[in-house]
Amino acid sequence: MKLTLLMAQTLDGRTAKSADHFPDWTEPADKKLFMTRTKESGVMIFGRTTFETLPGVLPGRLTVVLSRNAGEWEAREENLVFTSLKPAELLKKLESLGFENPILAGGATVNTLFAQENLIDEILVTVSPKIFGDGLGLFAPEISLDLQLEKMEKIGEQTLALLYTVKK
């Protein structure tokens, strides 16, 4: 199994201005990359707060929402599950369901939970030509990871996609 963290960020490293900031600030190429990668994977993992910024369940893939207030595996509607499983347990569950490359899609707290357990294998970050000055980052609280740049690609008119493997 390979877990990929997939996030968009500004040039100053912000993923959102606040916890309820709708992710509509990236260009279409970023949205297309997100759609393609998550559909290939078949499953996305979000924290509850990040999930609530979305307009609803995205079609064509399973959405798993980590929440302290959920049961172990609560199917709430088609392609939507809420769970309180710990990160390693969640990945085992997804593997048992046939998912080989889950996408971790935030937010910062959930990303940190997976990073603290050394479960993230690669990070695919798109960098948009925006500066927020303040806001949320990829992780919270701070986390230390050593990365190896594998690929850098210009997507769209103004966005870079950077693919890193996490050195373990």
Secondary structure, DSSP 4 states (H G I P E B T S, - for coil): ---EEEEEEETTS-SBSSTT--S--S-HHHHHHHHHHHHHH-EEEEEHHHHTTSSSPPTTSEEEEE-TTS-SSEEEETTEEEE---HHHHHHHHHHTT-SS-EE---HHHHHHHHHTT---EEEEEEES---SSSB-SSSS-----EEEEEEEEETTTEEEEEEEEP-
